[in-house]
Amino acid sequence: MTYRILVCDDDREIARAIGIYLRSSGYEAVEAHDGTEALELCRTQTFHLLILDIMMPGLDGIQTTEILRRTHNIPVIMLSAKSEDIDKIDGLTAGADDYMTKPFQPAELIARVKSQLRRYTSLGGMHQTPTAAVYRTGELVIDDASKTVTVDGDPVNLTPREYGILLFLTQHAGQVFSISQIYEAVWQEPAYNSENTVAVHIRRIREKIEINPKEPKYLKVVWGIGYKMEKLHPKQLG
C-alpha cells in the first residue's frame, strides 16, 4: 500500500522540497499552499497524513487543524519557524499529533512521518482486528476492533494519538503511569521534554470524555507522579 500525504505550505519551494523527500521515500505526495485548499483536498480525496505549516495567509495552520478535526482523524505534523513552547502547545491543542521547527533535516521529517503512519495504521482504524478486545471502565467503552470509543453510549471522536493514550491507560485501569512512561508506550520512542506534549493530549482527551474536565471521573492526575485511568463499575457513575 502506498500512503498519500498532503503537504500544505504557502512557501511553494518548501512544499515542493518536502514532496520530493516524501516521494523519494516511497510515499505519494500532494501539495497545497493555503489552509482552504488543504481542507478542500481533504474533503474530496483520501490522505493518510497531513504536513501543515502554521504561518500561512488566510486560514493558518492552527485554524485549518481545528476545522479538519471536526471530520478527520488523520495524523497532522505541524511545521513552524518558531521554536517557543507556546506555539507547540497551540498546535497540539488544535489537534496536531507532532510538531517540527524549521529548518529541519529531511531524515528527521521522514522518521516522524513513518512514526505517525505506524501509529495511525495500528491505532487509527485503518487495519481492524476482529479479535481485538473491548475495554470498559464505568460508561467509557473502547472497542479496539473498530477503534471506536463511546461514553454513555455517545461516540467520541479521537485523533490516533489521543486514542493511543486512552487505550493504554484503560488497558491498565487503576495503575499510575508517569508522563515518560505514557510517552514511551504510546509514541514508541524515548521520552525527551515530553511533559507539555502529553499534558496537552491528556487535556484534549478529558474535554472529550469527561462531563466536567476540571473534575474528571475517568482520567485523573496523581500529583507528582503522573496519570491514571480510574477503574470503575458502571453503577459508580452518578
QUIUR-V484865 format. One record per backbone hydrogen bond with DSSP energy under -0.5 kcal/mol. CO is the residue of the C=O (numbers start at 1). NH is the residue of the N-H. Records with the same first field share a line. If there is no record, write none. Layout:
BEGIN
CO->NH ; NH
END
This chain:
BEGIN
1->3
3->5 ; 28
4->48 ; 49
5->7 ; 30
6->8 ; 51
7->9 ; 32
8->53
10->12
11->15
12->16
13->17
14->18
15->19
16->20
17->21
18->22
19->23
20->24
21->25
22->25 ; 27
23->26
27->29
28->5
30->7
32->9
34->38
35->39
36->40
37->41
38->42
39->43
40->44
41->45
45->47
48->75
49->6
50->52 ; 77
51->8
52->79
54->56 ; 61
58->60
59->35
60->64
61->65
62->66
63->67
64->68
65->69
67->70
68->71 ; 72
73->160
75->50
76->78 ; 97 ; 98
77->52
78->100
79->54
80->102
84->87 ; 88
85->89
86->90
87->91
88->92
89->93
90->94
91->95 ; 96
92->95
98->78
100->80
105->108 ; 109
106->110
107->111
108->112
109->113
110->114
111->115
112->116
113->117
114->118
115->119
116->120
117->121
118->122
119->123 ; 124
120->124 ; 126
121->127
126->128
128->130
129->132
133->144
135->142
137->140
139->141 ; 152 ; 153
140->137
141->143 ; 150
142->135 ; 144
143->147 ; 148
148->143
149->156
150->141
151->154
154->151
156->149 ; 158
159->163
160->164
161->165
162->166
163->167
164->168
165->169
166->170
167->171
168->172
170->173
172->175
175->229
177->227
178->182
179->183
180->184
181->185
182->186
183->187 ; 188
184->188
194->198
195->199
196->200
197->201
198->202
199->203
200->204
201->205
202->206
203->207
204->208
205->208 ; 209
206->210
212->215
213->216
218->220 ; 230
220->228
221->223
222->225 ; 226
226->222
227->177
228->220 ; 230
229->174
230->232
232->138
233->236
234->237
236->238
END
